[in-house]
Amino acid sequence: MENIRLNVPLLRRRVPNLTSAAKEVGLRPATVSNLCTGKIPVGRSEVRTIVALAELAQCSLDELILRGENVEMIETKIKTLDLFAPIVKGGTIGLVARPGMGQLVVLAELVYRLKREGYVTVLLKPENDHPELAEILDDTEIVAETIEKAFVKMSEVGKSREIIFVADRSHVLTGEIYELQEKLQDVDIKSVTTFLLDLKGASVDEDLPYGPLETLWQFDMDLAARHRFPAVNPIYSTSSVLEDAHLDQTHLTIQQKAQKLLRRYRELRSLVNVKGINGIPASEIETFHRGERLEAYLTQPFYVAEEFTGIKGAEVSLKDTLNDVKKILDGFVDSRDIASLNFIGTISS
């Protein structure tokens, strides 16, 4: 199978306000977002959609569609992220969450983990004071007051080290992030992986809050309310890594089966909340219980939260995550107590 995908960086540079532009030419922003993250494969999209995007970007179809290029994944050893919505190295990741859903804890954990892998973190300071950013600052090496200073610092350190760049949505709305990314294209640096967050939480109500993205993490209020952290929605979060023709097919198969199980589990859970466990068909009880166990397993203790939770942080390789999730899907954990799966690393054999 030929690997084809949208040239998301080109779209980002050429069409900063993609939401409005898409609507004006009759495209649904949600469809465009799904094409960018790979949720809708380019090969299965409507030709008119691709043509319209090329016209918006004022480029040829050959420029808009990348063929045969690998998408490199940054493995975080965080189960939910690596399984359902992996980070695209050198790409842009958007966090969609309201305050209180744990997005800053996830970001702080990533900064902590990636610093140990040799990445340098650059934070573009948002407008006004945001004391909640303190948890990220502990492992952030460079805090830039302006977009210009961020560019200078990244130009300096990026020649020898890979960069994690963190910015607030306010800089997206002004177009500054896109201008920065365009300037960085002309500088000889290793790679910049950008994380965009929304401290105000307004992004939840928009289809394309950050413009084109390679990875989208949709946080979930229900998971957060039930202390299922990280509260990243495994059904609506996605990444173009999963559409890479070079991706291990085992990963894709397990991811799809796990997603299907969790989608059905959520439907059944709504019934159980109203009618009790006897309110669902006997044939669905096994599905419900496996969904419970999978959801519990996907919780994970973080290093940055150890002093608050009293639980030691855990790393789980993608290989171990895939093995464990397959065990759950195949029923090998059916007799295991659900509580024993909460906030663990791997499933002990």
C-alpha positions as CSV (number, residue, x, y, z in Angstrom):
1,M,0.0,0.0,0.0
2,E,1.4,3.4,-1.0
3,N,1.8,5.8,1.9
4,I,0.0,9.1,1.0
5,R,-1.0,11.9,3.4
6,L,-1.7,15.6,3.4
7,N,1.2,18.0,3.6
8,V,0.0,19.4,6.9
9,P,2.9,21.9,7.4
10,L,2.2,23.4,4.0
11,L,-1.5,23.8,4.8
12,R,-0.6,25.4,8.1
13,R,1.6,28.0,6.4
14,R,-0.6,28.8,3.5
15,V,-4.1,28.7,5.2
16,P,-3.7,29.9,8.8
17,N,-7.4,30.4,9.3
18,L,-8.5,27.1,7.9
19,T,-11.8,26.9,9.7
20,S,-13.2,30.0,8.0
21,A,-11.6,29.2,4.7
22,A,-13.0,25.6,4.6
23,K,-16.5,26.8,5.4
24,E,-16.3,29.4,2.7
25,V,-15.6,26.8,0.0
26,G,-18.2,24.4,1.4
27,L,-16.0,22.0,3.3
28,R,-16.8,20.8,6.8
29,P,-14.0,21.8,9.2
30,A,-14.3,18.4,11.0
31,T,-13.7,16.6,7.7
32,V,-10.6,18.7,7.1
33,S,-9.3,18.0,10.6
34,N,-9.8,14.3,10.2
35,L,-7.9,14.4,6.9
36,C,-5.0,16.2,8.5
37,T,-4.7,13.8,11.5
38,G,-5.3,10.8,9.2
39,K,-8.6,9.7,10.8
40,I,-9.9,9.9,7.2
41,P,-7.3,8.4,4.9
42,V,-6.4,10.7,1.9
43,G,-7.0,7.7,-0.4
44,R,-10.6,7.5,0.7
45,S,-11.5,11.2,0.7
46,E,-13.5,12.9,-2.0
47,V,-11.5,14.3,-4.9
48,R,-13.3,17.6,-4.7
49,T,-12.2,18.0,-1.0
50,I,-8.5,17.5,-1.9
51,V,-8.9,19.8,-4.9
52,A,-10.5,22.5,-2.8
53,L,-7.7,22.3,-0.2
54,A,-5.1,22.6,-2.9
55,E,-6.9,25.7,-4.2
56,L,-7.0,27.2,-0.7
57,A,-3.3,26.6,-0.3
58,Q,-2.6,27.8,-3.8
59,C,-0.5,24.8,-4.5
60,S,-0.6,21.7,-6.9
61,L,-2.0,18.4,-5.8
62,D,1.5,17.0,-5.9
63,E,2.6,19.6,-3.4
64,L,-0.4,19.0,-1.1
65,I,-0.1,15.2,-1.1
66,L,3.0,13.6,0.3
67,R,3.8,10.1,-1.1
68,G,6.0,7.4,0.4
69,E,7.3,9.5,3.3
70,N,7.6,7.9,6.7
71,V,5.9,9.5,9.7
72,E,8.2,9.1,12.7
73,M,6.6,8.6,16.1
74,I,7.9,9.8,19.4
75,E,7.3,7.0,21.9
76,T,6.3,8.5,25.2
77,K,5.7,5.2,27.1
78,I,2.3,6.6,28.1
79,K,-0.1,3.8,27.2
80,T,-3.1,5.8,25.9
81,L,-1.1,8.3,23.9
82,D,1.2,5.7,22.2
83,L,-1.7,3.4,21.4
84,F,-4.5,5.7,20.2
85,A,-2.8,9.0,19.2
86,P,0.9,8.9,18.9
87,I,3.1,12.0,18.7
88,V,4.3,12.8,15.2
89,K,8.0,13.8,15.5
90,G,8.4,17.3,14.1
91,G,4.6,17.7,13.9
92,T,2.1,19.8,15.7
93,I,0.0,18.3,18.5
94,G,-3.2,20.1,19.7
95,L,-4.6,19.5,23.2
96,V,-8.3,20.1,23.3
97,A,-9.6,20.4,26.9
98,R,-11.4,22.5,29.4
99,P,-9.6,23.5,32.6
100,G,-9.5,20.7,35.2
101,M,-9.2,17.8,32.7
102,G,-5.5,17.3,33.4
103,Q,-4.0,18.6,30.1
104,L,-1.2,20.5,32.0
105,V,-0.3,17.4,34.0
106,V,0.0,15.4,30.8
107,L,2.1,18.1,29.2
108,A,4.3,18.4,32.3
109,E,4.8,14.6,32.3
110,L,5.8,14.7,28.6
111,V,8.3,17.5,29.2
112,Y,9.8,15.5,32.1
113,R,10.0,12.3,30.1
114,L,11.3,13.9,26.9
115,K,13.9,15.9,28.7
116,R,15.5,12.6,29.8
117,E,15.6,11.6,26.2
118,G,17.7,14.6,25.3
119,Y,15.0,17.0,24.0
120,V,15.1,20.7,25.0
121,T,11.8,22.4,25.9
122,V,11.0,25.9,24.8
123,L,7.9,27.5,26.3
124,L,6.5,30.6,24.7
125,K,5.0,32.6,27.6
126,P,1.3,33.3,27.1
127,E,-0.3,36.6,27.7
128,N,-1.2,37.5,31.3
129,D,-0.2,35.5,34.3
130,H,-0.9,31.8,34.4
131,P,0.3,30.3,37.7
132,E,-1.0,26.9,36.6
133,L,1.9,26.6,34.2
134,A,4.3,26.2,37.1
135,E,4.1,22.4,36.8
136,I,5.5,22.6,33.3
137,L,8.3,25.1,34.1
138,D,10.2,22.7,36.4
139,D,11.6,20.8,33.4
140,T,11.4,23.6,30.8
141,E,14.9,24.9,29.9
142,I,13.9,28.0,27.9
143,V,11.1,30.4,28.6
144,A,10.7,33.0,25.8
145,E,8.8,36.2,26.4
146,T,8.1,36.9,22.7
147,I,7.8,34.9,19.5
148,E,11.0,36.6,18.3
149,K,13.0,35.4,21.3
150,A,11.5,32.0,20.8
151,F,12.8,31.9,17.3
152,V,16.3,33.1,18.3
153,K,16.6,30.5,21.1
154,M,15.3,27.7,18.9
155,S,17.7,28.7,16.1
156,E,20.6,28.4,18.6
157,V,19.8,25.2,20.4
158,G,18.1,23.4,17.5
159,K,21.3,22.8,15.5
160,S,22.4,20.2,18.0
161,R,19.3,19.1,19.9
162,E,15.7,18.3,19.1
163,I,13.1,20.7,20.4
164,I,9.8,20.4,22.2
165,F,8.0,23.7,21.7
166,V,5.0,24.6,23.9
167,A,2.6,27.5,23.1
168,D,-0.9,28.7,24.0
169,R,-3.7,29.0,21.5
170,S,-3.6,32.8,21.8
171,H,-0.5,32.8,19.7
172,V,-2.3,30.6,17.1
173,L,-5.1,33.1,16.8
174,T,-2.7,35.9,16.0
175,G,-1.0,33.8,13.3
176,E,2.4,34.1,15.1
177,I,2.8,30.4,15.4
178,Y,2.4,29.8,11.7
179,E,4.9,32.6,10.9
180,L,7.4,31.1,13.4
181,Q,7.0,27.6,11.8
182,E,7.6,29.1,8.4
183,K,10.7,30.8,9.5
184,L,12.0,27.7,11.1
185,Q,11.7,25.9,7.8
186,D,14.6,28.0,6.5
187,V,16.9,27.4,9.5
188,D,19.1,24.3,9.7
189,I,17.7,22.7,12.9
190,K,17.1,19.1,13.7
191,S,13.4,19.1,14.5
192,V,10.8,21.0,16.4
193,T,7.7,19.2,17.8
194,T,5.1,21.7,18.7
195,F,2.5,21.3,21.5
196,L,-0.5,23.7,21.4
197,L,-2.7,24.0,24.4
198,D,-5.7,26.2,25.3
199,L,-5.6,27.6,28.8
200,K,-9.0,29.1,28.5
201,G,-10.7,25.9,27.2
202,A,-12.5,27.6,24.3
203,S,-11.0,25.1,21.8
204,V,-13.5,22.4,23.0
205,D,-16.3,24.1,21.1
206,E,-14.5,24.5,17.7
207,D,-13.9,22.0,14.9
208,L,-10.4,23.3,14.0
209,P,-9.2,25.2,17.1
210,Y,-5.5,25.1,16.1
211,G,-5.7,24.8,12.3
212,P,-4.2,21.6,10.7
213,L,-2.7,19.1,13.1
214,E,-0.7,15.9,12.8
215,T,-2.0,14.7,16.3
216,L,-5.1,15.7,18.2
217,W,-5.7,14.8,21.9
218,Q,-9.3,15.3,22.9
219,F,-9.6,15.3,26.7
220,D,-12.7,13.8,28.2
221,M,-14.7,15.2,31.1
222,D,-16.3,11.9,32.0
223,L,-12.9,10.2,32.4
224,A,-11.6,13.2,34.4
225,A,-14.6,13.2,36.7
226,R,-14.1,9.5,37.4
227,H,-10.3,10.1,38.0
228,R,-9.4,8.0,35.0
229,F,-6.1,9.8,34.2
230,P,-4.7,10.6,31.7
231,A,-8.2,11.6,30.6
232,V,-7.4,11.5,26.9
233,N,-10.4,10.3,25.0
234,P,-9.3,7.1,23.2
235,I,-12.1,7.3,20.6
236,Y,-11.8,10.9,19.4
237,S,-8.1,11.4,19.8
238,T,-6.1,10.5,16.6
239,S,-2.8,10.9,14.8
240,S,-1.5,10.6,11.3
241,V,1.0,8.0,12.6
242,L,-1.9,5.5,12.4
243,E,-2.3,6.1,8.7
244,D,1.4,5.5,7.9
245,A,1.8,2.6,5.5
246,H,5.0,1.6,7.4
247,L,3.2,1.3,10.8
248,D,3.3,-2.1,12.4
249,Q,0.0,-3.6,11.4
250,T,-0.3,-5.2,14.8
251,H,-0.5,-1.7,16.3
252,L,-3.2,-0.7,14.0
253,T,-5.2,-3.9,14.5
254,I,-5.1,-3.7,18.3
255,Q,-5.8,0.0,18.3
256,Q,-8.9,-0.5,16.2
257,K,-10.2,-3.4,18.3
258,A,-9.6,-1.5,21.5
259,Q,-11.4,1.5,20.2
260,K,-14.3,-0.6,19.1
261,L,-14.5,-2.2,22.5
262,L,-14.3,1.1,24.4
263,R,-17.0,2.7,22.1
264,R,-19.4,-0.2,22.8
265,Y,-18.5,-0.2,26.5
266,R,-19.4,3.5,26.8
267,E,-22.8,2.8,25.3
268,L,-23.4,-0.1,27.7
269,R,-22.2,1.9,30.6
270,S,-24.9,4.5,30.0
271,L,-27.5,1.7,30.2
272,V,-25.9,0.2,33.3
273,N,-26.0,3.6,35.1
274,V,-29.7,3.7,34.5
275,K,-30.9,0.1,34.7
276,G,-28.0,-1.7,36.4
277,I,-26.0,-4.6,35.1
278,N,-29.1,-6.7,34.5
279,G,-30.4,-4.0,32.2
280,I,-28.1,-5.0,29.4
281,P,-28.3,-8.2,27.2
282,A,-26.5,-11.2,28.6
283,S,-24.5,-11.4,25.4
284,E,-23.1,-7.9,26.1
285,I,-22.0,-8.5,29.7
286,E,-18.6,-9.9,28.6
287,T,-18.0,-6.8,26.4
288,F,-19.0,-4.5,29.3
289,H,-16.6,-6.2,31.8
290,R,-13.7,-6.2,29.3
291,G,-14.3,-2.6,28.6
292,E,-14.1,-1.8,32.3
293,R,-10.8,-3.6,32.5
294,L,-9.4,-1.9,29.5
295,E,-10.4,1.5,30.7
296,A,-8.8,0.8,34.1
297,Y,-5.6,-0.5,32.5
298,L,-5.2,2.7,30.4
299,T,-4.9,4.8,33.6
300,Q,-1.2,5.4,34.4
301,P,0.8,6.9,37.3
302,F,2.9,9.9,36.3
303,Y,6.3,10.8,37.7
304,V,5.3,14.5,38.1
305,A,2.4,13.5,40.2
306,E,4.1,11.1,42.6
307,E,4.1,13.5,45.6
308,F,0.3,14.0,45.2
309,T,-0.7,10.4,44.4
310,G,1.9,8.5,46.4
311,I,2.2,6.1,43.4
312,K,5.5,5.7,41.7
313,G,5.5,6.8,38.0
314,A,5.5,4.1,35.4
315,E,6.8,3.7,31.9
316,V,5.2,1.2,29.5
317,S,6.8,0.5,26.1
318,L,4.5,0.4,23.1
319,K,5.3,-3.3,22.7
320,D,4.2,-4.0,26.2
321,T,1.1,-1.9,25.9
322,L,0.1,-3.8,22.7
323,N,0.7,-7.2,24.4
324,D,-1.3,-6.2,27.5
325,V,-4.2,-4.7,25.5
326,K,-4.4,-7.9,23.4
327,K,-4.6,-9.9,26.6
328,I,-7.5,-7.9,27.8
329,L,-9.3,-8.1,24.4
330,D,-8.7,-11.9,24.3
331,G,-10.2,-12.4,27.7
332,F,-7.0,-13.4,29.6
333,V,-7.7,-10.8,32.3
334,D,-11.5,-11.5,32.6
335,S,-11.1,-12.9,36.2
336,R,-8.8,-10.1,37.3
337,D,-10.1,-7.6,39.8
338,I,-10.7,-4.2,38.2
339,A,-9.1,-2.3,41.0
340,S,-5.9,-4.2,40.5
341,L,-5.6,-2.7,37.0
342,N,-6.0,0.9,38.1
343,F,-2.8,3.1,37.8
344,I,-0.4,0.3,37.1
345,G,2.4,0.0,34.5
346,T,2.2,-3.4,32.8
347,I,0.0,-6.4,33.6
348,S,2.2,-8.8,35.5
349,S,2.2,-12.2,34.0
